[in-house]
Amino acid sequence: MGSLFRSETMCLAQLFLQSGTAYECLSALGEKGLVQFRDLNQNVSSFQRKFVGEVKRCEELERILAYLVQEINRADIPLPEGETSPPAPPLKQVLEMQEQLQKLEVELREVTKNKEKLRKNLLELIEYTHMLRVTKTFVKRNVEFEPTYEEFPPLENDSLLDYSCMQRLGAKLGFVSGLINQGKVEAFEKMLWRVCKGYTIVTYAELDEPLEDPETGEVIKWYVFLISFWGEQIGHKVKKICDCYHCHVYPYPNTAEERKEIQEGLNTRIQDLYTVLHKTEDYLRQVLCKAAESVYSHVIQVKKMKAIYHMLNMCSFDVTNKCLIAEVWCPEADLHELRRALEEGSRESGATIPSFMNTIPTKETPPTLIRTNKFTEGFQNIVDAYGVGSYREVNPALFTIITFPFLFAVMFGDFGHGFVMFLFALLLVLNENHPRLNQSQEIMRMFFNGRYILLLMGLFSVYTGLIYNDCFSKSVNLFGSGWSVSAMYSSSHTPAEQKKMGLWNDSVVRHNRVLQLDPSIPGVFQGPYPLGIDPIWNLATNRLTFLNSFKMKMSVILGIIHMTFGVILGIFNHLHFRKKFNIYLVSVPELLFMLCIFGYLIFMIVYKWLVYSAETSRVAPSILIEFINMFLFPASETNGLYSGQEHVQRLLLAVAALAVPVLFLGKPLFLLWLHNGRSCFGVSRSGYTLVRKDSEEEVSLLGSQDIEEGNNQIEDGYREMMCEEFNFGEILMTQVIHSIEYCLGCISNTASYLRLWALSLAHAQLSDVLWTMLVRVGLRVDTTYGVLLLLPVIALFAVLTIFILLIMEGLSAFLHAIRLHWVEFQNKFYVGAGTKFVPFSFRLLSSKFSDDVA
């Protein structure tokens, strides 16, 4: 847990990689994921780096593999995803793999092109067949019809499209036939009428079934048309209009014999095309099935190879161009593994000179590495969403594991709702290795990634639900109530004694709708309930008043304890960074200001709970009035909680008032004194390794560190540089802003914790309303129809409980708990200005085929 309390200790290492072994060494480092590379070529363009050609080769291979994956998916061939990740390919196999993939791509493209061409021809022949079948009914071709008694018969008796009639008129008749899209028919007909001026006759018929468009592949409805025209000029116009409307025009047979020959030829060609197309598809599927067996390993290997060359582009060459130099951040605990990885890479490449490393000192701020597991990862993500922790500062995630679900449960306290949430999270935890959960949709994946947070939130909600004695808005009587109603009723006392003691009699019971229990009467209050709130409060009319008072005080107590704990954690930061003056000049005044005012408020709440009983509750003073009088100094004496209260309160106010100027001016004046004192006495520092970014505060600290170490040597140039960097005004303004924010924040943050009371009240009242409007109505119905009505009522109650109380209210409590941690708790000690450690690891590479296609 030490690594979760603080980030790992990092060091800057320099790697010396032989040119022949650099690829293998980085491959070994990528498998282990130990180091984060620094870019030593920031001023060099990406296109001018040493290994840009190799990166382009990898991108070309990725393009080929993306094409293969696309074709495999189009053929509905399952893509195997191996459980083990193949290593990066050796350099000897890269050219062989590239040649193999390029050859496969050329073959696939050629086969696919031939298949598409055959398919297009087949669709065109099918359209031609349908066109011949439909247009057969358009024109009457009765060759036996000849006129015997009339040279020009009336036109209304014969069809205008009769060949014999046209021949007698001496006209040269032409035909254009084809298919047109259903949506273009009306516009097509209008265009023909306007351009050809009525010298065309258009006949339409809709096809019974939709056909696939050979050009686009879209299945649409088609119309078969036959255009009859006179003259060659009109024929040219008709053909141009058909081209403009993208009509599929086919030759129209002149005689019945020609039509029959064409149909027979079409049927034969269609059968041949079906046969060739099926054989082509079978061959294409065989090729794709063979490619699918190795495409997963090729995708992973190319990604790893590309990542290696990207890291090599961050390295610089020495003067001889025979050695690559890389700078990496590495945890000190993993230095041994780093050396082993370099030795392993050198051994695999067969190099005679091994690669090696050494650590180098630096003043730069290292990245932050906090090791997590599947349990702590969710809580660490909550903290990192606020800001990645600065290097080696206290990590709030360790304490968030407990405080976050607890504060959520305070707002969500219900035994039934918490148990449902716990069961849902437990189901996710028990099935966490199920592949469908890892590949689910975004919302479900969010629940899955936070399954352990949900588990603890549900568990803590069960606990707070027992404390509130709330289960689906109803109280549970597990141990028996500590209140006795029978002790309030007495018939043996005289009426005067009954009136004086406040006892009940028959008349009081009959004529009063509300009866009051007096705990001061012997036998009425027999002792507190063993766990949580007494169930009798569920029947009381002043239940809401009692719970509001309890939850409001509880929220204030929890909030002040939470914030005080945050200030105490800041002391551990000051101790670690060797800034002990911050403890005395910042942390201690902050604690005194917090505890003397708000810590005293907690004392008064607990003191009143412990000292005053049911018999003396009527004379107990109000905590609110006493707390206000603490600042107003009333002239008249009041009945306080205890003797000497006024002197104690004045002493606490005096301490809090004195802590404010110390908080405002103590640290700036101390740093100024250190700065001037170091310049006067000529003391210097040595042996202090600066691991954080330079600031005015640390510049002054150099002198104090040297005084502790007792060194008396300094260079004049270095002293002048330190003096020029110190800026007292900036330090003073920073500390004043921080102090004002803290003092005002103590008040506003304490009030902010009252959201614990408000959301707990809202959740309880919403649950009670849901029970009253649904379940109570179903239970009060007559027994004859009550059973039939109760089933849908309970089902509706369950659905509304899940969607309103569990999801919506749960999300609201979740967001408020996050706010309390980010604003009220973490700003007391957590800076969150670091950079996350991002190692060069192959495990971070995506292995999903969908990402490659995209």
Residue pairs with C-beta under 8 A, 6 or more apart in sequence:
1 398
3 370
3 371
4 370
4 371
4 372
4 376
4 395
4 397
4 398
5 394
5 395
5 398
6 392
6 393
6 394
6 395
6 576
7 368
7 369
7 370
7 389
7 391
7 392
7 393
7 395
7 834
8 331
8 332
8 333
8 369
8 370
8 371
8 837
9 331
9 332
9 333
9 392
10 329
10 330
10 331
10 332
10 366
10 367
10 369
10 391
10 837
11 329
11 330
11 331
11 332
11 335
11 359
11 366
12 327
12 328
12 329
12 359
12 360
12 361
12 362
12 364
12 366
13 35
13 327
13 328
13 329
13 330
13 335
13 338
13 357
13 358
13 359
13 360
14 325
14 326
14 327
14 357
14 358
14 359
14 360
15 25
15 324
15 325
15 326
15 327
15 328
15 342
15 355
15 356
15 357
16 323
16 324
16 325
16 355
16 356
16 357
17 25
17 26
17 315
17 323
17 324
17 325
17 326
17 342
17 355
18 322
18 323
18 324
18 346
18 351
18 353
18 354
18 355
19 321
19 322
19 323
19 324
20 349
20 351
21 345
21 346
21 349
21 351
21 354
21 355
22 312
22 315
22 324
22 355
23 88
23 91
23 308
23 312
23 349
24 90
24 345
24 346
24 348
24 349
25 341
25 342
25 345
25 346
25 349
25 355
26 308
26 311
26 312
26 345
26 840
27 87
27 88
27 304
27 308
27 345
28 341
28 342
28 344
28 345
28 348
29 35
29 338
29 341
29 342
29 345
29 840
30 88
30 304
30 307
30 308
30 311
30 840
30 841
30 842
31 87
31 341
31 842
32 337
32 341
32 841
33 839
33 840
33 841
33 842
33 843
33 844
34 330
34 331
34 334
34 337
34 338
34 341
34 839
35 328
35 329
35 330
35 334
35 338
35 839
35 840
36 328
36 329
36 330
36 367
36 837
36 838
36 839
36 840
37 311
37 314
37 315
37 326
37 327
37 328
37 840
38 314
38 326
38 327
38 328
38 329
39 314
40 314
40 315
40 316
40 325
40 326
40 327
41 49
41 313
41 314
41 315
41 316
46 52
46 313
49 313
50 312
50 313
50 317
51 309
51 312
51 313
52 313
54 305
54 309
55 306
55 309
55 310
55 313
57 94
57 98
58 302
58 305
58 306
58 309
59 306
60 98
61 97
61 98
61 101
61 298
61 302
62 302
62 303
62 306
62 852
64 101
64 102
64 104
64 105
65 101
65 295
65 298
65 299
65 302
65 852
66 852
66 853
67 105
67 108
68 101
68 104
68 105
68 108
68 288
68 291
68 295
69 79
69 295
69 299
69 849
69 852
69 853
70 853
71 108
71 112
71 288
72 79
72 288
72 291
72 292
72 295
73 79
73 849
73 853
75 284
75 285
75 288
77 285
77 288
77 289
77 292
78 292
79 292
79 295
79 296
79 849
80 292
80 293
80 296
81 296
81 847
81 849
82 296
82 297
85 300
85 842
85 843
85 847
86 297
86 300
86 301
87 301
87 304
88 301
88 304
88 305
88 308
88 842
89 97
89 301
89 305
94 305
97 298
97 301
101 298
104 287
104 291
107 287
108 284
108 287
108 288
108 291
111 280
111 283
111 284
111 287
112 284
114 280
115 277
115 280
115 281
115 284
118 273
118 276
118 277
118 280
119 214
119 277
120 214
120 215
121 273
122 270
122 273
122 274
122 277
123 211
123 212
123 213
123 214
124 214
124 248
125 266
125 269
125 270
125 273
126 211
126 270
127 179
127 211
127 214
127 222
127 248
127 250
128 250
128 266
129 263
129 266
129 267
129 270
130 179
130 207
130 211
130 222
130 224
131 177
131 178
131 179
131 224
131 250
132 253
132 259
132 262
132 263
132 266
134 205
134 207
134 224
135 177
135 205
135 224
135 226
135 252
136 259
137 205
138 161
138 203
138 205
138 226
139 161
139 162
139 163
139 226
140 159
140 161
140 162
141 163
141 255
141 256
142 162
142 164
145 162
145 164
146 164
147 153
147 164
147 168
151 168
152 168
153 165
155 165
158 165
159 165
160 166
160 201
160 228
161 201
161 203
161 228
163 173
166 173
171 230
172 230
172 231
172 232
173 228
173 229
173 230
174 228
174 229
174 230
174 231
174 232
174 234
174 235
175 226
175 227
175 228
175 229
175 252
176 226
176 227
176 229
176 235
176 238
176 239
176 242
176 249
176 252
177 224
177 225
177 226
177 227
177 249
177 250
177 252
178 224
178 225
178 242
178 247
178 248
178 249
178 250
179 207
179 211
179 222
179 223
179 224
179 225
179 247
179 248
179 250
180 188
180 222
180 223
180 225
180 245
180 247
180 248
181 220
181 221
181 222
181 223
181 245
181 246
182 206
182 220
182 221
182 222
182 223
184 245
184 246
185 204
185 223
185 225
187 245
188 225
188 241
188 245
188 247
189 202
191 241
191 244
191 245
192 200
192 202
192 227
192 238
192 241
193 200
195 237
195 241
196 229
196 234
196 237
196 238
199 229
199 230
199 231
199 234
200 227
200 228
200 229
200 234
200 238
201 227
201 228
201 229
202 225
202 226
202 227
203 225
203 226
203 227
203 228
204 223
204 224
204 225
205 223
205 224
206 221
206 222
206 223
206 224
207 221
207 222
207 223
207 224
210 219
210 220
210 221
210 222
211 219
211 220
211 222
212 218
212 219
213 219
213 220
214 248
225 247
226 252
227 238
229 235
229 238
239 249
242 249
243 249
251 262
253 259
253 262
296 847
296 849
299 847
299 849
299 852
300 845
300 847
303 842
303 845
303 846
303 847
304 842
304 845
307 840
307 842
307 845
311 326
311 840
312 324
314 326
315 324
315 325
315 326
316 324
316 325
316 326
317 323
317 324
317 325
318 324
318 325
327 360
329 366
329 367
329 837
330 338
331 369
335 359
338 357
339 356
339 357
342 354
342 355
342 356
342 357
343 354
345 355
346 353
346 354
346 355
347 354
361 689
363 689
363 690
363 691
363 694
364 693
365 390
365 391
365 691
365 692
365 693
365 834
365 835
366 391
366 691
367 391
367 834
367 835
367 836
367 837
367 838
368 388
368 389
368 390
368 391
368 834
368 835
368 836
368 837
369 837
370 380
370 389
370 395
370 397
372 380
374 432
374 452
375 452
376 397
376 401
377 449
378 449
378 450
378 451
378 452
378 453
379 397
379 400
379 401
379 404
379 453
380 395
380 397
381 449
382 397
382 400
382 404
382 453
382 818
382 821
383 389
383 395
383 396
383 397
383 400
383 821
383 826
383 830
383 832
384 836
386 821
386 822
386 826
386 830
386 832
387 830
387 831
387 832
387 833
387 834
388 832
388 833
388 834
388 835
388 836
389 395
389 830
389 831
389 832
389 834
390 692
390 831
390 832
390 833
390 834
391 691
391 692
391 834
392 576
392 577
392 691
393 573
393 576
393 829
393 830
393 831
393 834
394 569
394 570
394 572
394 573
394 576
394 829
394 830
396 569
396 821
396 825
396 826
396 829
396 830
399 565
399 569
400 821
401 456
403 562
403 821
403 825
404 453
404 817
404 818
404 821
405 453
405 456
405 457
405 459
405 460
406 460
407 558
407 562
407 756
407 817
407 820
407 821
408 457
408 460
408 461
408 813
408 814
408 817
409 418
409 457
409 460
409 461
409 463
409 464
410 464
410 554
410 555
410 558
410 756
410 760
411 755
411 756
411 759
411 760
411 763
411 813
411 816
411 817
412 418
412 457
412 461
412 464
412 759
412 760
412 763
412 809
412 810
412 813
413 461
413 464
413 465
413 467
413 468
413 470
413 760
413 763
413 764
414 461
414 465
414 468
414 470
414 471
414 472
414 473
414 763
414 764
414 767
414 805
415 461
415 462
415 465
415 466
415 470
415 471
415 476
416 465
416 471
416 472
417 461
417 465
417 472
417 767
417 801
417 805
417 806
418 457
418 458
418 459
418 460
418 461
418 462
418 463
418 464
418 465
419 458
419 462
419 465
420 458
420 801
420 802
420 806
421 454
421 457
421 458
421 461
421 806
421 810
422 455
422 458
422 459
422 461
422 462
423 458
424 454
424 458
425 451
425 452
425 454
425 455
425 457
425 458
426 455
428 437
428 447
428 448
428 451
428 454
429 451
429 452
429 455
431 437
432 448
432 451
437 444
437 445
437 448
438 445
438 448
440 448
447 454
457 810
457 814
465 471
466 531
466 532
467 531
467 532
467 533
468 532
468 533
468 547
468 760
468 764
469 475
469 476
469 529
469 532
469 533
469 534
469 535
469 537
469 538
470 764
470 767
472 767
472 771
472 801
473 764
473 767
473 768
473 770
473 771
474 538
474 771
475 533
475 535
475 537
475 538
476 535
477 535
478 531
479 529
479 530
479 531
481 529
481 534
481 535
481 536
482 525
482 526
482 527
482 528
482 529
482 534
482 536
483 517
483 519
483 524
483 525
483 526
483 534
483 536
484 523
484 524
484 525
484 526
485 517
487 521
487 522
487 523
487 524
488 502
488 503
488 504
488 515
488 517
488 518
488 521
488 524
489 503
489 504
489 505
489 509
490 498
490 503
490 504
490 505
491 505
491 506
493 501
493 503
495 505
497 503
498 504
498 505
501 518
501 521
502 516
502 518
502 521
503 521
504 515
508 515
509 515
514 541
517 524
517 525
518 524
519 525
519 614
519 617
520 614
520 615
525 614
528 534
529 535
533 547
533 550
537 543
537 546
537 547
540 546
544 761
547 761
547 764
548 757
548 761
551 756
551 757
551 760
551 761
552 754
552 757
553 605
554 756
554 757
555 753
555 754
555 755
555 756
555 757
556 598
556 601
556 602
556 605
556 750
556 753
556 754
557 602
557 605
557 606
558 753
558 756
559 749
559 750
559 752
559 753
559 754
559 756
559 820
559 824
560 594
560 598
560 599
560 601
560 602
560 750
560 753
561 602
562 753
562 820
562 824
562 825
563 594
563 746
563 749
563 750
563 824
563 825
563 828
564 591
564 594
564 595
564 599
565 825
566 824
566 825
566 826
566 827
566 828
566 829
566 830
567 587
567 590
567 591
567 594
567 828
567 829
568 587
568 591
569 828
569 829
570 586
570 587
570 590
570 828
570 829
571 583
571 587
573 829
574 580
574 582
574 583
574 586
574 587
575 583
577 692
578 701
578 705
579 697
579 701
581 667
581 670
581 704
582 667
584 666
585 662
585 663
585 666
585 667
585 670
586 663
586 666
586 667
589 659
589 660
589 662
589 663
589 666
590 659
590 663
590 742
590 828
592 655
592 656
592 659
593 656
593 659
593 660
593 663
593 742
593 743
593 746
594 746
596 652
596 653
596 655
596 656
596 659
597 652
597 653
597 656
597 746
598 746
598 750
600 630
600 649
600 652
601 623
601 627
604 623
604 626
604 627
604 641
605 623
607 641
607 642
608 620
608 623
608 641
611 641
611 642
612 620
619 639
621 638
621 639
621 640
621 641
625 638
626 638
626 640
626 641
626 645
629 638
630 649
630 652
630 653
631 653
633 650
637 646
640 646
660 739
660 743
663 735
663 739
663 742
663 743
664 735
664 736
664 739
665 732
665 735
667 731
667 735
668 728
668 731
668 732
668 735
671 696
671 697
671 700
671 701
671 728
671 731
672 700
672 728
672 731
674 700
674 701
674 703
674 704
675 699
675 700
675 703
675 723
675 726
675 728
677 703
678 684
678 702
678 703
678 704
678 706
678 707
679 719
679 723
682 712
682 714
682 719
683 703
683 706
683 707
683 711
683 712
683 714
684 702
684 706
684 711
684 712
684 713
684 714
684 715
684 718
684 719
685 702
685 703
685 705
685 706
685 709
685 711
686 706
686 709
686 711
686 713
687 709
687 711
688 702
688 705
688 706
688 709
690 698
692 698
694 725
696 725
696 726
696 727
696 730
696 731
697 731
699 722
699 725
699 726
700 726
700 731
702 722
745 827
749 823
749 824
752 819
752 820
752 823
752 824
753 820
753 824
755 816
755 820
759 809
759 812
759 813
759 816
762 809
763 805
763 809
763 813
766 804
766 805
766 809
767 801
767 805
770 797
770 800
770 801
770 804
770 805
771 797
774 793
774 796
774 797
774 800
775 793
775 794
775 797
777 793
778 786
778 789
778 790
778 793
778 794
779 786
779 790
781 789
781 790
826 832
838 844
